[in-house]
Amino acid sequence: ILMANPNQTLVTEFVLEGFSEHTGLRLLLLGSFLSLYAVALTGNAVIIVLVSLTNSLHSPMYFFLCNLATMDIVCTSSVLPKVLVGLVSPENTISFQGCMAQLFFLIWSLSSELLLLTVMAYDRYVAICFPLHYSSRMSPRLCGALAIGVWGICALNTSVHTGLMTRLSFCGPRVITHFFCEIPPLLLLSCSPTHVNSIMTLLADAFYGCLNFLLTLLSYGCIVSSILRMRSAEGRRKAFSTCSSHLLVVSVLYSSVFCAYISPASSYSPERNKVSGVLYSALSPALNPLIYTLRNQEVRHALWRLLPFSRHQ
């Protein structure tokens, strides 16, 4: 567990505190997380298959939705399998390398989701405010470039954060007060200076949390203004219906991320971060496909047409 060093001992394995303080709820938590993981995997996989196989869904909005579903699968799969193992194991340990791998995939998928939600807000802005120019402005080439840009920028950002984390020394204690490896609790365990990590985390928070959030709000401010100017009540209803799903997803994700990251290290609260962690690593990936399918008539119709029993009726 500890590696000898001339001056200190370095931690090579962490213990995830998880939900050890709620031993009486272990079975309930196991069932809940297992259900959320199953719903997240199934729902997002269905969206990917549906968009891929249905010609009527080959549009920029559903292309980005397919990307969001992929990110949701990566996000929840980087956390929940380890959570489930921890709930049935007497001691929930994770190696240093495993912790860094979990940190990488979690930050990559989470930051990609935040950036993609801004791109999706811009897509809805162009569709509603400039409908006649939509097909030329949101060309397949631009959509592909935006998706590659999102994945690439976030992979670079994640590599920086994970690389900086691997340069820190951890001399004990080795208990992470969370149910997965995350930047704030890891920085509290380090016995070496964390100034650079904190500055880079602050810059990332400013870009992903604040700037993206403001751009999303700006897009929807223009959208709402444009919708209110529509003369057709049916047109307003359809436009609001299209945007309400996206706004709901934005609200859930940003509220949980703000709670976890947009706060000073001195005010770090394990319980609060566990709640926000459940929101963005388990609940949000499970709710997203339900929100987009149950509230979207095109997706419901495409799903109905692909179901085997519906084709025989």
N, C-alpha and C positions, 0 to 999 in steps of 0.2 A: 504493500500500500504506500509506503514511504520510501524514497530513494535517498541513500546517504550522500552527503556532500561535506566537504571540509568544514564549512561554516554553518550549514543549515541542512534541514531535511526538506526535500521537495515532494509535493503531493503528486502521485502518478494516477490516483484514482479518487473520484469524488463520491460522496453519498448524497443522493437526492432526497431531501426531506419529504417531498410529496405531500400526502395527506395522512402522515403517520399520527398526527394529533387527533384524527377523527377515526380511530380504529373501529368504533361501532358502526360507522357508515361505509366500511370497506366494500361490503357486498353491493350496496346501493350504488356507490361510486363506480364499481366495476361494471355493473349493468348499464349505468348511464353512459359512461365513456365508450363502452363496446357498441351501444346503440348509436351514439353520435358518430362514431368512426364508420360503422356500416352504412349509415345514411349518407355521410359525406362522400365515401368512396363510390357507392352506388349512384347517388344523385349526380355527381360531377362526371362520372364515367358515361352516364346516360346522355348528358348534355353534349359531351364530346362526340359520341357516336351519332347522336341525333343531328347535330350541325354538320357533321362530315357526310352523312348519307342523304340529307334532305336538300334538294336544289333550292327550294324556296327560302331556306335559311342561309344561303351563301351570300351574305351581305356583311358590311363592316361591323355592324352591331353584334351579330352572332359570331363573327370571327373573333372579336375581342372577348366575347362571353366565353368562347371555347378556351381562350388563353387564361381567363380568370379561373375556369374550372380546373385547368391543369395546375395552376398555382395553388389552388385550394387543396388538391390531392397531395402535392409536395409538402405544403405547410402542415396539414394534419398528420401525414405519414411520418414526418420528422419528429413528431412529439408523442402521439397517442400510443403507438405500439410499446414504447418504453414505459409509458404511464400504466398500461395494462399489465405489463410484466411486473412493475413495481408493486401493484396492488395485490398480486398473488405471491410475492416473494417476501421472505422475512427481512431482508436488507436490500434496499434499492441502490446499487452502486453503478457507476458509469466510469469508464476509463477516460483519461485526459484526451486521448485521440477521439474517442467516441463523443465526448462532450463538445470538442471543437467541430466535429462533423455535424452534429445536431445543430449547433449554433450557426454554422454556415448555411445549411439548407433552410433553417427557420428564417433567418434574416433575409436570405435571397428571395424566398417566396413571399414573405410579408412585405418587404419593400417593393417588390414587383407588383403586388396587388395594389398598393397605395398609388404607385405611378400609373398603373393601368386604369384605375378608376378615374384618374384625371384625363387620360386619353379617351375613355368612354364618355366622360362628361363633354369633352370637346366634340366627339362624334355626334352626340345628341344635340349639341348647340348648332352644328352645321346642318343637321337633318331638319331641325325645326325652324331655325332662323333664316336659312338659305336653302330651302328645299329644291329649287330649280338648279342649283349648282352643286348639289350633294354628290352626285355620281362622279363629277369631274374633280371635286375637291378631295373626296375620300376614295381615291383610286386604289385598286388592289396593290399597286406598287408602294404607295404611301402607307397603306395599312400594314403591309409586310415590314416596311422599314421601321414603323413605329413599334411593332411588336418586338423586332430584333433589338431595337434601341432600348426598350424597357428591360428585356432580359439581360442585355449586355451591360448597361449602366449599373443595374442592380448587382450583377455578378462581380463587377469591378469594386463597387462599394462594399460588398460583403467580404471580398477577398482582403480588402484593407483592414476591416474590423477584425476578421478572424486572424489575420497575420499579426496584428498588434496584440491580440489576446494571447497568441502562442509565445510571444516574447516576454510575457509577464512571468514572475515566479510565484508559486503558490506553496507556502511553507506550513500550512495548517492554521486554523481548522479547515476541515475538508468537507463540511456539510453545506450544501447549497440549499438555501431556504426557499426552494421552489420545486415544481415537479418536472422541470426541464432546465437545460442550460440556457441562460439568458444573460445579457451583458451586465445589467445593474447588480444582481447578486454575485456574479463572478468577480466584478471589480472590488466588491467589499471584502473578498477573500484574499486578494493579492497582497503579498508582502513586499512588492516593488512599486515604484512610482507609477501612477495611472493617469498622469496629467494629459499625455498625448491621447490616450484612449478616450478620456472624458471630453476633450476638445473635439475629436473626430465624431464622437457620438452626438455632441451638441450640434455640430454642423449638419450631420445626417438628419437629426430631429428637425432642424430649421428647414431643410430642403423637403424631406418626405412628409413631415407632419404639418408644418406651417405653410410653406409655399404651395405645395400641392393642394392643401385644404382650401387656401384662398383662391387658387385658380379654379377649383371645382365649384366653390361658392359663386365666383364671378360668372362661370359658364351657366349655372342654374339661375342666377339673377337675370341674365339676358334671356334665357329660355322662358322663365315665368313671365317676363315683360312681353315677350313675343306672343306667348299663348293668350295672355289677357287681351291682346289686340285682335285676336281672331274673331271673325264675325260668326262662324259656324259653331254652335254648341257641341255638335258631334266631333268636330275637329279639336276643340279644346279638351273634350273628354278623352279622346284617343291620345293626344299629346301628353296630358297629365298621367294617364295610365302607363304610358311607355316610360316616363321619367320617374314615377313614384317607386318602382322596383329598385332602380339604381340608387335613388336617394336613401331608401331603407338600408341597402347594403352599405353605403357610404357611412351612414349614421352609426351602425353597429360596429364597423371596423375602426373608424376614427375614434369613437368614444373609448374603446378598449385600448387602443394604441396610445392615446393621450394619457390615459390613466397609468399605463405601464412605463412610458418613456419620458413624457414631458413633465418632469418633476425633478427637483434637486436630489442628489444622492443621499443627503442628510435626512430627507423625509421618506426614504424607502420603507415601504410597508409590505412584509411578506404576504400577509393575508390579502391585501388589496391587489397585489401583483398576481397572486394565484387566481383571483376572480377574473381579472382582466385577461390573464393567460388562457383561462377556459373559454372566454368569449372569442378571442381571435384564433386560437389553435383548434378548438373543437366545435363551438356553437356556430360561429360564422361560416366555416366551410360546409357545415350540415344544412344551415338555413339558406345559403345562397342559391343552390339549385332549386329548392322548394319555392323561394320567392320568385325566381325568374320563370319557373314553369307554371306555378299556380296562378300567377298574375299576368301571364302572357298568352294570349289566345293563339298566336301563330305556333308557339312551341307546343301547346296542348294539342292542337290539331295535328301537327307533325308526329307527335308521340302516339296519338291515337291511330294514325295511318300505319305506323310501323309495328304496332302490337299485332301478334299473329292472329288472335281470335277476332280482331276487328275487321280483318281482310276477308273473313268468311261470312260476314253478315251482310 
